[in-house]
């Protein structure tokens, strides 16, 4: 009887993990940190038509999130800022291939908390006297994009020793907003929502594409809810919301 009671309790705890205290389905979403503000707004809009679903977000760099997924983290939907990180979890059979959906695009800008007169990206970088904040260039999507852009502009090696690396997109923005870096390479969407950024100059590089793919996890026990939220993001309402927060719609993305 004691073993039966313990087994019953374990099953009850397992069942509780699928629903919130209010009886709603909990949808666990691992999301790139650059999506933080727009996902909070999306959560409110989605709740209007899907009150039975409670979104639970985990925000971090896409590379860290993909590693968590590979280590067995409980995730229903993965929103990545990197096609490479999505491919990594796909190659291991962790996401449903047919569910992979590009839902947004983004661009890079040089951002500063100071009002700067220069509008040419190369001139702005060459004139910067202090630290330049970028994402960690070997793992963080923003850093990988930044290194690619600077390399194609012939600036990566020239700026060596002047850059400070950050663990994700939001930390790059924080370095610039706090003045710990004079200038930083951030997503246009992050610069757009920041109240501290006074200068945002586009950083263009030939062939640079920033696409955000999403996918439902193979082991998700809430596939229907995950597919519904993904359909919302890729649909007209979600696309309008993403553009409002400075992202490119998937039609506008390169």
C-alpha positions as MATLAB code, in Angstrom:
seq = 'XXXXXXXXXXXXXXXXXXXXXXXXXXXXXXXXXXXXXXXXXXXXXXXXXXXXXXXXXXXXXXXXXXXXXXXXXXXXXXXXXXXXXXXXXXXXXXXXXXXXXXXXXXXXXXXXXXXXXXXXXXXXXXXXXXXXXXXXXXXXXXXXXXXXXXXXXXXXXXXXXXXXXXXXXXXXXXXXXXXXXXXXXXXXXXXXXXXXXXXXXXXXXXXXXXXXXXXXXXXXXXXXXXXXXXXXXXXXXXXXXXXXXXXXXXXXXX';
ca = [
       0.000    0.000    0.000;
       2.837    2.385    0.847;
       4.460    1.803   -2.575;
       1.107    2.331   -4.278;
       0.618    5.615   -2.423;
       4.080    6.771   -3.470;
       3.420    5.834   -7.095;
       0.092    7.666   -7.027;
       1.756   10.768   -5.597;
       4.441   10.656   -8.300;
       1.826   10.428  -11.033;
      -0.065   13.345   -9.544;
       3.096   15.438   -9.440;
       3.795   14.532  -13.059;
       0.299   15.588  -14.067;
       0.663   18.860  -12.197;
       3.721   19.625  -14.308;
       1.524   19.912  -17.389;
      -0.894   22.481  -15.975;
      -0.650   25.642  -13.914;
      -2.310   26.166  -10.560;
      -5.275   27.667  -12.399;
      -5.768   24.548  -14.492;
      -4.273   26.066  -17.660;
      -1.921   24.247  -20.004;
       1.639   25.454  -19.423;
       3.520   25.985  -22.672;
       7.281   26.138  -22.113;
       8.938   28.438  -24.664;
      12.717   28.804  -24.972;
      13.202   32.166  -26.655;
      16.157   34.216  -27.886;
      16.793   37.101  -25.499;
      16.297   39.682  -28.256;
      12.622   38.670  -28.348;
      11.983   39.504  -24.681;
       9.797   42.605  -25.056;
       7.818   41.449  -28.069;
       7.106   38.061  -26.468;
       5.666   39.765  -23.402;
       3.305   41.664  -25.690;
       2.574   38.504  -27.704;
       1.703   36.685  -24.491;
      -1.051   39.199  -23.738;
      -2.495   39.098  -27.248;
      -2.364   35.313  -27.479;
      -4.193   34.994  -24.149;
      -7.190   36.831  -25.620;
      -7.908   33.963  -28.009;
      -6.272   31.116  -26.066;
      -7.104   31.722  -22.399;
      -6.565   28.034  -21.666;
      -2.813   28.315  -22.339;
      -0.235   29.878  -20.033;
       3.070   30.775  -21.692;
       6.212   30.162  -19.620;
       9.297   31.787  -21.177;
      12.986   31.065  -20.758;
      15.032   33.874  -22.351;
      18.723   33.464  -23.174;
      21.117   33.308  -26.125;
      20.022   30.828  -28.791;
      23.238   28.848  -28.383;
      22.649   28.405  -24.657;
      19.018   27.457  -25.245;
      19.945   24.853  -27.864;
      22.436   23.333  -25.408;
      19.751   23.197  -22.722;
      17.434   21.422  -25.168;
      20.174   18.898  -26.002;
      20.596   18.266  -22.266;
      16.904   17.442  -21.876;
      15.373   20.703  -20.655;
      11.543   20.599  -20.709;
      10.704   22.738  -23.751;
       7.650   22.792  -26.021;
       8.664   25.522  -28.494;
      12.075   26.893  -29.487;
      12.315   30.460  -30.834;
      15.840   30.940  -32.142;
      17.713   33.989  -33.418;
      19.979   31.636  -35.328;
      19.315   29.137  -38.099;
      22.553   27.378  -37.102;
      21.310   26.666  -33.570;
      18.020   25.386  -34.961;
      19.915   23.066  -37.314;
      21.901   21.712  -34.371;
      18.814   20.542  -32.481;
      17.218   19.318  -35.715;
      20.269   17.174  -36.503;
      19.814   15.457  -33.140;
      16.136   14.801  -33.814;
      14.980   17.086  -31.014;
      12.585   19.256  -33.018;
       9.848   18.343  -35.462;
      11.318   19.022  -38.916;
       7.974   19.912  -40.535;
       7.248   22.467  -37.806;
      10.330   24.650  -38.484;
       8.971   28.072  -39.435;
      10.895   31.312  -40.098;
       8.810   33.992  -38.389;
      10.947   37.176  -38.242;
      14.067   38.926  -39.431;
      16.354   41.548  -37.945;
      19.201   43.934  -38.791;
      22.349   45.149  -37.074;
      22.934   48.731  -35.949;
      25.746   50.589  -34.216;
      24.194   51.975  -31.053;
      25.310   54.632  -28.583;
      23.780   56.297  -25.540;
      25.271   59.544  -26.843;
      24.039   61.638  -29.748;
      26.668   61.162  -32.452;
      26.786   63.173  -35.673;
      28.406   60.472  -37.798;
      26.043   58.384  -39.946;
      28.585   56.128  -41.696;
      29.147   52.835  -39.885;
      32.835   52.423  -40.762;
      33.645   56.016  -39.839;
      31.736   55.669  -36.566;
      33.663   52.533  -35.600;
      37.016   54.039  -36.532;
      36.238   57.184  -34.542;
      35.110   55.333  -31.396;
      37.614   56.037  -28.614;
      36.303   53.677  -25.939;
      35.156   50.067  -25.811;
      32.923   48.541  -28.469;
      30.408   45.999  -27.137;
      29.622   42.937  -29.244;
      28.126   39.525  -28.570;
      30.536   36.673  -27.880;
      31.655   35.932  -31.472;
      32.040   32.158  -31.273;
      28.686   31.178  -29.772;
      26.182   34.025  -29.365;
      24.176   34.637  -32.576;
      24.490   38.432  -32.298;
      28.258   38.051  -31.893;
      28.493   35.678  -34.847;
      26.527   38.120  -37.012;
      28.652   41.032  -35.764;
      31.941   39.275  -36.535;
      30.677   38.345  -39.992;
      29.627   41.936  -40.718;
      32.858   43.465  -39.436;
      34.981   40.903  -41.272;
      33.237   41.621  -44.554;
      33.833   45.331  -43.979;
      37.521   44.662  -43.266;
      37.244   45.886  -39.669;
      37.314   42.809  -37.410;
      41.095   42.566  -36.992;
      41.478   46.346  -36.880;
      39.156   46.539  -33.862;
      40.877   43.733  -31.959;
      41.599   44.805  -28.377;
      38.868   47.452  -28.416;
      35.910   45.079  -28.119;
      34.164   43.794  -25.010;
      32.216   40.549  -25.400;
      28.753   39.916  -23.948;
      26.893   36.682  -23.170;
      23.767   37.614  -25.143;
      22.059   40.416  -27.062;
      20.556   42.034  -23.968;
      23.928   42.286  -22.241;
      25.385   44.072  -25.277;
      22.540   46.580  -25.050;
      23.095   46.913  -21.282;
      26.798   47.707  -21.784;
      25.876   50.524  -24.157;
      22.992   51.882  -22.065;
      25.121   51.941  -18.880;
      28.094   53.601  -20.565;
      30.389   50.617  -19.987;
      30.893   50.688  -23.758;
      30.898   53.814  -25.906;
      29.274   52.002  -28.780;
      27.835   48.553  -29.416;
      26.571   46.365  -32.214;
      22.989   45.469  -31.385;
      19.861   44.322  -33.153;
      17.747   47.102  -34.644;
      14.820   45.779  -32.594;
      16.747   46.193  -29.313;
      17.851   49.719  -30.198;
      14.260   50.577  -31.085;
      12.776   49.613  -27.704;
      15.579   51.158  -25.628;
      14.875   54.551  -24.062;
      18.602   55.197  -23.593;
      19.891   54.751  -27.138;
      20.388   58.126  -28.853;
      22.243   56.940  -31.975;
      21.465   53.912  -34.144;
      23.358   53.631  -37.428;
      22.646   50.652  -39.739;
      25.556   48.213  -40.079;
      25.191   46.690  -43.526;
      27.279   43.862  -44.965;
      26.794   41.972  -48.189;
      25.167   38.571  -47.740;
      24.347   39.040  -44.048;
      20.952   37.512  -43.257;
      19.375   37.422  -39.815;
      16.431   35.040  -39.732;
      14.515   33.816  -36.666;
      13.228   30.227  -37.013;
      10.861   28.486  -34.592;
      10.096   24.803  -34.090;
       8.012   22.485  -31.929;
       9.994   19.995  -29.855;
       9.587   16.307  -30.675;
       9.062   15.429  -27.006;
       6.531   18.197  -26.366;
       3.378   17.012  -24.625;
       1.636   20.230  -25.679;
       2.138   20.144  -29.444;
      -1.300   21.580  -30.241;
      -0.716   24.616  -28.005;
       2.826   25.062  -29.376;
       1.550   24.934  -32.954;
      -1.181   27.458  -32.093;
       1.301   29.970  -30.660;
       3.652   29.481  -33.606;
       0.740   30.044  -36.001;
      -0.041   33.267  -34.139;
       3.547   34.532  -34.510;
       3.668   33.689  -38.215;
       0.167   35.033  -38.855;
      -1.013   38.617  -39.511;
      -1.421   39.618  -35.848;
       1.964   38.266  -34.817;
       3.709   39.806  -37.814;
       2.195   43.234  -37.065;
       3.361   42.945  -33.471;
       6.895   41.957  -34.481;
       7.138   44.943  -36.842;
       5.862   47.222  -34.068;
       8.815   46.078  -31.948;
      11.383   46.719  -34.666;
      11.689   43.303  -36.306;
      11.380   42.610  -40.000;
       8.424   40.594  -41.138;
       9.406   37.338  -42.786;
       8.472   38.853  -46.169;
      10.863   41.777  -45.556;
      13.754   39.650  -44.300;
      16.603   39.015  -46.796;
];
